[in-house]
Amino acid sequence: QVQLVESGGGLVQAGGSLRLSCAASGLITTSNTMRWYRQAPGKQREGVASMTAGGSTGYADSVKARFTISRASTSNTVFLQVNSLKPEDAAVYYCEALGFWGQGTQVTVSS
């Protein structure tokens, strides 16, 4: 069974940090390209960060220098460290691989 499970979201004050996790199972491993997306109410889903099997990373301009994607060396888990959060970062964050999606984890930022 293919599964992606996100966790780590929550309520944080502006300027704060969170570490989001995405645990993959089934056909998906961290040898696949993994991506993080987010969707705020009334807005389209947007790509935030990605990591290829070879470890190359990419980020949306709006999160560069604040967000970091990484993966665990011993498990099929990908992380998204989100720092210096702004109110506009509030959204449901999803991970995706091979066209499969997780259920998302909510990030709320208070100003």
N, C-alpha and C positions, 0 to 999 in steps of 0.2 A: 504494500500500500504506500503510495506516494503521499508524503505529508510534510508540510512546513508549518512550524508553530512559532509564532512571535511572542515575545514577552519583554518586560522591562519598562513599559510605558508608565506614565503616571502624571501627577500634577507637580509642577515645579515653578519656582519663581523665575522671572526673566533674569538671565545671566547664569542660571543654574545648568546642571548637567544631568544626563541620563545615559545608561548603557542599555541599548536594545539588543536582544538576542533573537536569532532565528535558528531553530533546530530542524535539520532536514533528515528525512528518513525515506526508505524505499529506494527508488531509482535515483534519487537526487543525493549527491554528495558534494562536498566542497571542491571536487575536481571539476564541477560544472561552474559556469559563470553564474554568480549570485548577484542579485540586484535588490536594492531598497528603493521603494517608492513611498510617496505620501499623498494623501488626499484630504484637503480641508473642506469643510462644508461649503457647498455651492461652487466648488472649484474642480477642475479636472485633476486626475491623478498625474503626478509628475515624478520623473525619475530623480533620485537623490544621489545615489552612489552605486558603484558596481565594482566587482572584483572578478577577474578572470581566473581560470585554473592556474595560470602561471604567476598570479599575484599582482598583475597590473590593476591599478585602481583608476576610477574616474569619478568626478563629482560635478554636481550642478554648481553653477557659478554662485548661487545664493547661499551655498553651504560650505564652499571651499574655505579651508583653514579653521573651520569650526567643527566639522564632522569628520570622523575617521572610520572607514570600514576595515575590518580585519576578520580573521578566521582562526578558530582553535586548531591546534596542531594535532590533537588527539581525538577530536570528535567532529561530526558533520554539523558544526555550528558556526554561524557567521554573526559578527557583532557590528553594531553601529554605535560608536561613541559620539554623543551629541553634546557639544559644549557651547557655552555663551548663548543659551537659547533666547530666542526673541518671541514675542507674541505671534508673529507671522509663521513661526515654525510649528504652531499647534496644528495637529492633523492626526489622522490614523495612518500609522506607518506599516507598510506591508513589505514582505520579502517575496521574491519571485525567482524561479529557476525552471528552465525547460518548459515554460508556459504554465507552470503550476504556481498557485498563490496560497499564502497563508491567510488567516482570518484577520490579521492586523492587530496592532496594539496602539492604544490611544495615548497621545502626548498632549497634555494641556499645559499652557504656559500662562501664568498670571503676571500682570504688569504691575 
